[in-house]
């Protein structure tokens, strides 16, 4: 019997802190047959010691449900981990120097891949020209995606790879967006060998496991990756130990999504683009551009897709960032509900990815229609604030309305947190911190609410209410953390008050006050099987 097919071991964890609503003061837990079997006190743990395969002495460590990252591009994340990362480039000159160094170090790569540049943060504010990229690469094919992955700059040699194809791509010397971007991205990723792709997927999943992430929602699609990439990742996750992978395929072909093994024809099914690339679709023009972005779907197309998915028993979902795009999605889902019945549409738990520019009216519609908001708090940490990219694109007044997590929660909208990696890095505790300490104070939520959105919220977004929490009968997906003192945060309007009062009866969580150290993952377990152990532990 192989390790993969053998039953997972029965394990007793003791002498720690177990984050469980079943017992807010639990210090021990038993895992059996891949499920949580018991949580309780250290004194009661002795009764289980002789009947387990392994005893783990936590030595005061914290045990929590493993995180779920509800929006990931796994292969792209792996390629960013193993490729050229420009997210920390301080200037155009710095970025070009890194391109030169990377090209010199990778003489055998068929195409050079990089990610993460953001000219809005550079002195002068301009991206590299094609001539500059040609010089830095020595004339080799190069694809550099912007940090939001909705535009890219490329070398002349990469454009030459498209010669003879039916797709026509502009030769203008500017960042490529829309169909032009999709074409050059397809050409660049098409030059990645199957072995390189699988290595990138393994790297991404291993990195996720090292951060206490037990599940990722893969957001694939014909404009983002490829069918082989998507099915290969799902197969890898089934066959090898690691985080679970839930697949979403962004195409309006419901039969294709089912054929590929996707849970939904959803994810990055684009209703619009991104704010940073001026392609998010707005009701009013950008503050720094005389247009309103790009709409890729209308309400009729959204309605038809929601109807088709609901009737097929699949989730529908849409990428919608700008307020006009979000309104289009809401109008389409409401039209589908009028045709099929509200209860049936609500039961399907359709999703909206990003949902950055929502209004009180669209928030109310999300709640009415049962839409899950799959959101990325790190976007606010990276681009929010009075001088951030949001303010540049929209003006300070509109920028302050973005990502209103508290209002969504008050309205009863289900939240699922993710990273959109490689747009922002896999960083679950950083994500929780970003939501709890949002740059706009009225949008902040408690650490507990943010933690729930990044654990149980991700499971609920897939239709499962029995997971993402450490209670008997739940899947044994958990992480063990080295952390400081545990606290309970009780939000009082805009003020966060911290208390360790045991009378609250609420399980504590790490202190995530900005400047404090984030917890360090010591072990990650998925379905009762250990998928990561920190060296030396």
PLY file of the C-alpha trace (Angstrom):
ply
format ascii 1.0
element vertex 537
property float x
property float y
property float z
element edge 536
property int vertex1
property int vertex2
end_header
0.00 0.00 0.00
1.45 3.38 -1.04
1.77 6.35 1.28
-0.89 8.10 -0.79
-3.46 5.27 -0.48
-2.69 4.22 3.11
-4.99 5.69 5.76
-3.58 8.85 7.33
-2.15 8.33 10.82
-4.02 8.87 14.06
-2.30 11.76 15.84
-2.57 13.37 19.26
-1.41 16.98 19.48
-0.98 18.26 23.03
0.47 21.03 25.19
-0.46 23.86 22.84
-3.27 26.26 22.02
-5.96 24.90 19.67
-8.12 27.50 17.95
-11.51 25.82 18.09
-15.05 27.07 18.69
-15.82 23.63 20.14
-13.63 24.52 23.15
-12.18 28.05 23.35
-9.63 26.86 25.92
-8.56 23.66 24.11
-4.91 22.66 24.41
-5.04 19.28 22.67
-6.55 17.68 19.58
-6.89 14.16 18.14
-6.91 13.53 14.40
-8.17 10.23 13.00
-8.93 9.05 9.45
-8.17 12.48 8.08
-10.69 14.23 10.32
-10.69 16.05 13.61
-11.85 13.47 16.16
-11.62 15.42 19.41
-10.53 18.74 20.88
-10.18 19.41 24.59
-7.94 20.00 27.55
-4.49 18.66 28.31
-5.80 16.81 31.33
-8.20 14.78 29.18
-5.60 14.04 26.49
-4.02 11.18 28.46
-7.02 8.99 27.63
-6.01 9.03 23.95
-2.23 8.61 24.27
-2.10 4.83 23.91
-4.40 4.62 20.88
-2.61 6.89 18.45
0.16 6.43 15.91
1.96 9.65 16.82
2.04 12.17 19.64
3.05 15.72 18.73
4.27 17.87 21.61
3.24 21.37 20.60
5.38 23.00 23.27
3.02 25.94 23.48
2.51 26.37 19.72
-0.80 27.51 18.23
-2.91 25.17 16.07
-5.38 26.75 13.65
-7.35 25.64 10.62
-5.16 25.78 7.54
-5.72 28.83 5.39
-7.58 28.77 2.09
-6.35 31.16 -0.59
-9.45 31.79 -2.68
-7.74 33.22 -5.78
-4.43 31.89 -7.07
-2.71 31.46 -10.43
-0.54 28.54 -9.43
1.77 28.11 -12.41
2.31 31.85 -12.73
3.07 31.94 -9.01
5.66 29.20 -9.41
7.19 30.89 -12.43
7.42 34.12 -10.42
9.09 32.26 -7.56
11.63 30.73 -9.94
11.76 33.58 -12.48
12.41 37.32 -12.51
10.63 39.22 -9.74
10.42 42.97 -10.32
8.02 43.76 -7.49
10.80 45.33 -5.44
12.47 47.20 -8.30
12.93 50.78 -7.08
13.23 52.43 -10.49
13.22 51.83 -14.23
17.00 51.62 -14.18
16.88 49.05 -11.39
14.34 46.98 -13.35
16.45 47.02 -16.52
19.56 46.02 -14.55
17.66 43.06 -13.14
16.54 42.05 -16.64
20.15 42.10 -17.85
21.32 40.01 -14.91
18.47 37.52 -15.33
19.06 37.13 -19.07
22.77 36.48 -18.47
21.97 33.85 -15.83
19.41 31.98 -18.01
21.13 31.46 -21.39
19.10 28.34 -22.24
15.58 29.63 -21.57
13.48 29.76 -24.74
11.68 32.81 -23.38
12.50 35.04 -20.43
9.61 35.51 -18.01
9.26 38.22 -15.39
6.54 39.77 -13.30
5.70 42.53 -10.87
6.85 45.85 -12.36
4.85 48.89 -11.35
5.88 52.08 -13.11
3.48 54.10 -10.95
5.93 53.65 -8.06
9.05 54.59 -10.05
10.56 58.07 -10.40
9.31 59.37 -13.73
6.44 56.89 -13.76
7.14 55.30 -17.12
7.59 51.64 -18.10
10.55 50.41 -20.17
10.51 50.93 -23.91
10.83 48.01 -26.29
14.26 49.23 -27.37
15.41 49.21 -23.74
14.15 45.66 -23.31
15.79 44.54 -26.54
19.10 45.92 -25.33
18.79 44.41 -21.85
17.99 40.94 -23.19
20.44 40.93 -26.07
17.56 40.52 -28.50
15.90 37.54 -26.80
12.16 36.95 -26.27
10.99 38.57 -23.01
7.57 38.88 -21.40
7.19 41.12 -18.33
3.72 41.28 -16.79
2.70 44.34 -14.81
1.94 43.72 -11.13
-1.82 43.45 -11.81
-1.21 40.94 -14.67
-3.55 42.92 -16.93
-0.84 44.40 -19.11
2.72 43.58 -20.09
5.78 44.91 -21.85
7.61 42.63 -24.26
10.71 42.55 -26.40
10.67 42.61 -30.19
11.80 38.99 -30.27
8.69 37.93 -28.34
6.47 39.72 -30.85
8.34 37.86 -33.58
7.15 34.58 -32.03
3.65 35.58 -33.15
4.65 35.80 -36.81
2.42 33.66 -38.97
-0.37 33.41 -36.40
-3.85 34.62 -37.20
-3.78 36.94 -34.19
-2.65 40.46 -35.01
-0.82 42.28 -32.22
0.02 45.94 -32.25
3.65 46.92 -32.66
3.13 50.18 -30.81
5.76 50.78 -28.16
3.54 50.70 -25.08
2.31 48.22 -22.45
-0.02 45.75 -24.13
-3.55 45.29 -22.80
-6.70 43.39 -23.75
-6.45 40.96 -26.66
-2.90 42.08 -27.43
-1.84 41.11 -23.93
-3.65 37.78 -24.11
-1.84 36.97 -27.34
1.67 37.74 -26.11
1.02 35.96 -22.81
-0.13 32.86 -24.71
3.02 32.99 -26.83
5.25 33.38 -23.78
3.63 30.60 -21.77
3.51 28.42 -24.86
7.30 28.46 -24.87
7.40 26.99 -21.34
8.03 23.26 -21.50
5.73 20.79 -19.68
8.61 19.97 -17.31
9.14 23.67 -16.49
5.41 24.10 -15.93
5.19 21.14 -13.56
8.25 22.33 -11.66
6.63 25.75 -11.27
3.42 24.17 -9.97
5.33 22.10 -7.42
7.26 25.17 -6.30
4.07 27.17 -5.82
2.26 24.44 -3.89
5.28 23.77 -1.69
5.55 27.49 -0.93
1.85 27.63 -0.08
2.19 24.69 2.29
5.14 26.39 4.02
2.82 29.31 4.82
0.07 27.22 6.39
-2.14 27.24 3.29
-4.05 23.99 2.95
-6.23 24.83 -0.06
-5.87 27.07 -3.09
-8.55 28.04 -5.57
-6.89 27.86 -8.97
-8.29 30.48 -11.34
-7.45 29.25 -14.81
-8.87 29.97 -18.24
-8.09 30.15 -21.93
-6.93 33.78 -21.66
-4.87 33.12 -18.52
-3.26 29.70 -18.82
-4.20 26.64 -20.88
-6.27 23.48 -20.59
-3.11 21.38 -20.19
-1.88 23.67 -17.43
-5.22 23.44 -15.60
-5.72 19.68 -15.85
-2.05 19.03 -15.10
-2.28 21.02 -11.88
-5.44 19.21 -10.75
-3.77 15.87 -11.49
-0.61 16.85 -9.60
-2.66 17.85 -6.55
-4.51 14.53 -6.61
-1.37 12.42 -6.95
1.14 14.14 -4.67
0.95 15.37 -1.04
0.34 19.06 -0.79
-2.39 21.66 -0.56
-5.78 20.85 -2.01
-6.52 22.54 -5.35
-10.05 23.61 -6.25
-10.26 24.52 -9.92
-12.25 27.30 -11.56
-12.22 27.65 -15.34
-12.98 31.10 -16.76
-14.91 30.36 -19.92
-18.54 30.71 -20.94
-18.50 27.11 -22.11
-20.10 25.29 -19.19
-19.54 21.86 -20.73
-15.83 22.61 -21.11
-15.51 23.62 -17.46
-17.15 20.36 -16.37
-14.98 18.33 -18.74
-11.82 19.88 -17.30
-12.83 19.03 -13.73
-13.65 22.58 -12.64
-16.02 23.34 -9.78
-17.28 26.32 -11.72
-17.11 28.21 -14.99
-15.85 31.07 -12.92
-12.81 32.86 -11.55
-11.22 35.31 -13.96
-14.09 35.39 -16.43
-13.46 39.02 -17.22
-16.23 41.59 -16.94
-13.46 44.21 -17.04
-9.74 44.66 -16.43
-7.72 46.32 -13.65
-7.35 49.82 -12.24
-3.57 49.92 -12.54
-3.75 49.22 -16.27
-6.68 51.66 -16.77
-8.84 48.75 -17.95
-11.28 48.39 -15.04
-14.70 49.57 -16.24
-15.98 52.67 -14.43
-19.16 54.72 -14.40
-17.11 57.94 -14.43
-13.75 58.53 -16.20
-10.41 57.92 -14.54
-8.82 60.86 -12.77
-5.65 60.40 -14.84
-7.13 59.25 -18.16
-9.99 60.54 -20.28
-11.94 57.27 -20.53
-13.86 54.77 -18.40
-11.93 51.56 -19.06
-13.01 48.42 -20.85
-16.15 46.30 -20.56
-15.85 42.68 -21.68
-19.37 41.46 -20.85
-22.85 42.96 -20.79
-25.70 42.08 -18.44
-27.31 39.75 -20.98
-24.11 37.71 -21.28
-23.78 37.54 -17.49
-27.40 36.41 -17.14
-27.03 33.71 -19.79
-23.91 32.37 -18.11
-25.45 32.33 -14.64
-28.51 30.51 -15.97
-26.36 27.92 -17.78
-24.14 27.31 -14.74
-27.05 27.10 -12.31
-28.89 24.60 -14.49
-25.68 22.56 -14.86
-25.01 22.53 -11.10
-21.81 24.57 -11.43
-20.78 27.86 -9.90
-20.67 30.93 -12.07
-18.24 33.69 -11.28
-16.84 36.87 -12.76
-13.81 39.12 -12.43
-15.26 42.58 -11.74
-13.25 45.47 -10.32
-14.72 48.76 -11.56
-18.09 50.00 -10.34
-19.63 49.74 -13.81
-18.43 46.14 -14.16
-19.80 45.22 -10.74
-23.15 46.80 -11.68
-23.21 44.76 -14.90
-22.62 41.54 -12.98
-25.33 42.38 -10.44
-27.82 43.23 -13.18
-27.07 39.98 -14.98
-27.33 37.80 -11.88
-30.60 39.50 -10.92
-31.98 38.77 -14.39
-30.98 35.12 -13.98
-32.75 35.03 -10.61
-35.91 36.41 -12.21
-35.83 33.53 -14.69
-34.81 30.66 -12.39
-36.02 31.89 -9.02
-34.02 33.70 -6.35
-33.67 30.68 -4.05
-32.13 28.57 -6.79
-29.57 31.23 -7.73
-28.69 31.89 -4.09
-28.15 28.18 -3.45
-25.55 28.01 -6.24
-23.22 30.43 -4.37
-22.00 32.24 -7.45
-18.89 34.39 -7.00
-17.49 37.79 -7.85
-13.70 38.08 -7.85
-12.08 41.28 -6.54
-15.27 43.43 -6.27
-13.17 46.46 -5.35
-15.54 49.28 -6.34
-18.84 48.35 -4.74
-21.54 50.78 -3.66
-24.22 50.48 -0.97
-26.62 49.42 -3.74
-24.39 46.70 -5.16
-23.48 45.48 -1.66
-27.19 45.06 -0.92
-27.57 43.19 -4.20
-24.69 40.83 -3.33
-26.49 39.98 -0.08
-29.84 39.54 -1.82
-28.44 37.30 -4.56
-26.16 35.23 -2.31
-23.00 36.28 -4.13
-19.67 35.52 -2.50
-17.14 38.35 -2.64
-13.74 36.76 -3.30
-11.47 39.64 -2.32
-7.80 40.46 -1.79
-7.02 42.71 1.22
-3.38 43.02 0.19
-4.55 45.18 -2.71
-5.47 47.91 -0.25
-2.20 47.49 1.64
-0.29 47.87 -1.63
-2.34 50.45 -3.54
-4.54 52.20 -0.97
-3.92 55.39 0.96
-3.94 59.06 0.03
-0.92 58.74 -2.26
-1.41 55.21 -3.58
-2.27 53.94 -7.03
-6.00 53.98 -6.30
-5.85 57.69 -5.54
-3.80 58.33 -8.68
-6.29 56.51 -10.87
-9.53 57.62 -9.22
-8.82 60.65 -7.05
-8.71 60.49 -3.27
-12.48 60.67 -2.71
-13.35 57.68 -4.90
-10.26 55.80 -3.73
-11.47 55.93 -0.13
-14.57 53.92 -1.08
-12.65 50.88 -2.32
-12.64 47.46 -0.68
-15.25 48.19 2.03
-14.98 44.90 3.91
-16.84 46.07 7.01
-19.84 47.18 4.96
-19.89 43.86 3.10
-19.86 41.91 6.36
-22.55 44.09 7.93
-24.78 43.39 4.94
-24.26 39.63 5.32
-22.16 39.17 2.17
-19.96 36.05 2.42
-16.26 36.93 2.15
-13.48 34.67 0.93
-9.95 36.06 1.16
-7.15 35.38 -1.28
-4.01 36.86 -2.80
-4.47 36.74 -6.60
-0.87 35.49 -6.49
1.42 36.40 -8.19
-0.31 39.82 -8.22
0.33 39.94 -4.49
2.34 37.26 -2.70
0.92 34.27 -0.86
0.86 35.70 2.67
-2.17 34.62 4.74
-1.38 36.34 8.03
-0.37 39.46 6.11
-3.74 39.30 4.36
-5.58 39.08 7.69
-3.57 42.03 8.97
-4.35 44.06 5.84
-8.10 43.59 6.36
-7.95 44.33 10.09
-5.83 47.45 9.55
-7.30 48.65 6.26
-5.89 52.02 5.15
-9.42 53.43 5.34
-10.43 52.90 8.99
-14.17 52.53 8.40
-13.53 49.52 6.16
-11.62 47.56 8.84
-12.91 44.26 10.24
-11.84 42.36 13.34
-8.91 39.98 13.18
-11.33 37.18 13.97
-13.63 38.08 11.06
-10.67 38.38 8.70
-9.25 35.06 9.87
-12.62 33.39 9.30
-12.82 34.82 5.77
-9.39 33.35 5.02
-10.16 29.91 6.44
-13.83 28.93 6.65
-14.81 31.56 4.07
-12.79 29.86 1.36
-14.48 26.52 2.05
-17.93 28.09 2.10
-17.17 29.68 -1.26
-16.89 26.15 -2.68
-20.21 25.10 -1.17
-18.90 23.39 1.98
-19.96 24.57 5.42
-18.36 21.73 7.40
-14.71 22.68 6.93
-12.18 25.36 7.72
-12.77 25.02 11.45
-11.31 22.61 14.02
-14.34 20.77 15.36
-15.03 17.01 15.48
-15.96 15.72 12.05
-14.25 18.49 10.11
-11.40 17.73 7.67
-8.05 17.65 9.45
-6.57 20.56 7.54
-4.55 22.53 10.07
-1.36 24.45 10.63
0.92 24.76 13.66
2.41 28.17 14.40
5.15 29.72 16.49
3.69 33.01 17.65
3.55 35.50 20.45
0.80 35.98 22.99
-2.76 35.36 21.81
-5.31 38.15 22.07
-8.98 38.72 21.36
-9.81 41.80 19.32
-13.18 43.44 19.92
-13.75 46.20 17.36
-15.51 49.27 18.72
-16.43 51.37 15.72
-13.02 52.47 14.42
-11.06 51.57 17.55
-9.50 48.14 18.04
-9.39 47.12 21.68
-7.22 44.19 22.68
-8.02 41.87 25.57
-6.78 38.58 26.93
-9.74 38.25 29.32
-10.52 34.49 29.44
-14.11 35.25 30.36
-14.78 36.23 26.74
-14.92 32.54 25.82
-13.51 33.44 22.39
-10.44 31.62 21.02
-7.46 33.94 20.82
-5.45 34.79 17.74
-2.00 36.33 17.28
-1.50 40.05 17.79
-1.30 41.41 14.24
-0.80 45.06 15.13
1.32 46.65 12.36
4.96 46.26 13.25
4.47 43.04 15.21
6.04 39.81 14.00
3.78 37.54 11.98
3.40 33.89 13.07
5.84 31.36 11.61
4.43 28.11 10.21
5.99 25.02 11.80
3.79 22.34 10.22
0.95 22.08 7.71
-1.39 19.10 7.54
-3.99 18.41 4.83
-6.52 15.64 5.27
-4.50 14.29 8.20
-1.30 14.05 6.12
1.68 16.27 6.87
2.61 18.28 3.77
5.12 20.64 5.35
7.45 20.59 8.38
9.79 23.50 8.97
13.39 22.26 9.01
14.70 21.87 12.54
11.24 21.39 14.04
0 1
1 2
2 3
3 4
4 5
5 6
6 7
7 8
8 9
9 10
10 11
11 12
12 13
13 14
14 15
15 16
16 17
17 18
18 19
19 20
20 21
21 22
22 23
23 24
24 25
25 26
26 27
27 28
28 29
29 30
30 31
31 32
32 33
33 34
34 35
35 36
36 37
37 38
38 39
39 40
40 41
41 42
42 43
43 44
44 45
45 46
46 47
47 48
48 49
49 50
50 51
51 52
52 53
53 54
54 55
55 56
56 57
57 58
58 59
59 60
60 61
61 62
62 63
63 64
64 65
65 66
66 67
67 68
68 69
69 70
70 71
71 72
72 73
73 74
74 75
75 76
76 77
77 78
78 79
79 80
80 81
81 82
82 83
83 84
84 85
85 86
86 87
87 88
88 89
89 90
90 91
91 92
92 93
93 94
94 95
95 96
96 97
97 98
98 99
99 100
100 101
101 102
102 103
103 104
104 105
105 106
106 107
107 108
108 109
109 110
110 111
111 112
112 113
113 114
114 115
115 116
116 117
117 118
118 119
119 120
120 121
121 122
122 123
123 124
124 125
125 126
126 127
127 128
128 129
129 130
130 131
131 132
132 133
133 134
134 135
135 136
136 137
137 138
138 139
139 140
140 141
141 142
142 143
143 144
144 145
145 146
146 147
147 148
148 149
149 150
150 151
151 152
152 153
153 154
154 155
155 156
156 157
157 158
158 159
159 160
160 161
161 162
162 163
163 164
164 165
165 166
166 167
167 168
168 169
169 170
170 171
171 172
172 173
173 174
174 175
175 176
176 177
177 178
178 179
179 180
180 181
181 182
182 183
183 184
184 185
185 186
186 187
187 188
188 189
189 190
190 191
191 192
192 193
193 194
194 195
195 196
196 197
197 198
198 199
199 200
200 201
201 202
202 203
203 204
204 205
205 206
206 207
207 208
208 209
209 210
210 211
211 212
212 213
213 214
214 215
215 216
216 217
217 218
218 219
219 220
220 221
221 222
222 223
223 224
224 225
225 226
226 227
227 228
228 229
229 230
230 231
231 232
232 233
233 234
234 235
235 236
236 237
237 238
238 239
239 240
240 241
241 242
242 243
243 244
244 245
245 246
246 247
247 248
248 249
249 250
250 251
251 252
252 253
253 254
254 255
255 256
256 257
257 258
258 259
259 260
260 261
261 262
262 263
263 264
264 265
265 266
266 267
267 268
268 269
269 270
270 271
271 272
272 273
273 274
274 275
275 276
276 277
277 278
278 279
279 280
280 281
281 282
282 283
283 284
284 285
285 286
286 287
287 288
288 289
289 290
290 291
291 292
292 293
293 294
294 295
295 296
296 297
297 298
298 299
299 300
300 301
301 302
302 303
303 304
304 305
305 306
306 307
307 308
308 309
309 310
310 311
311 312
312 313
313 314
314 315
315 316
316 317
317 318
318 319
319 320
320 321
321 322
322 323
323 324
324 325
325 326
326 327
327 328
328 329
329 330
330 331
331 332
332 333
333 334
334 335
335 336
336 337
337 338
338 339
339 340
340 341
341 342
342 343
343 344
344 345
345 346
346 347
347 348
348 349
349 350
350 351
351 352
352 353
353 354
354 355
355 356
356 357
357 358
358 359
359 360
360 361
361 362
362 363
363 364
364 365
365 366
366 367
367 368
368 369
369 370
370 371
371 372
372 373
373 374
374 375
375 376
376 377
377 378
378 379
379 380
380 381
381 382
382 383
383 384
384 385
385 386
386 387
387 388
388 389
389 390
390 391
391 392
392 393
393 394
394 395
395 396
396 397
397 398
398 399
399 400
400 401
401 402
402 403
403 404
404 405
405 406
406 407
407 408
408 409
409 410
410 411
411 412
412 413
413 414
414 415
415 416
416 417
417 418
418 419
419 420
420 421
421 422
422 423
423 424
424 425
425 426
426 427
427 428
428 429
429 430
430 431
431 432
432 433
433 434
434 435
435 436
436 437
437 438
438 439
439 440
440 441
441 442
442 443
443 444
444 445
445 446
446 447
447 448
448 449
449 450
450 451
451 452
452 453
453 454
454 455
455 456
456 457
457 458
458 459
459 460
460 461
461 462
462 463
463 464
464 465
465 466
466 467
467 468
468 469
469 470
470 471
471 472
472 473
473 474
474 475
475 476
476 477
477 478
478 479
479 480
480 481
481 482
482 483
483 484
484 485
485 486
486 487
487 488
488 489
489 490
490 491
491 492
492 493
493 494
494 495
495 496
496 497
497 498
498 499
499 500
500 501
501 502
502 503
503 504
504 505
505 506
506 507
507 508
508 509
509 510
510 511
511 512
512 513
513 514
514 515
515 516
516 517
517 518
518 519
519 520
520 521
521 522
522 523
523 524
524 525
525 526
526 527
527 528
528 529
529 530
530 531
531 532
532 533
533 534
534 535
535 536
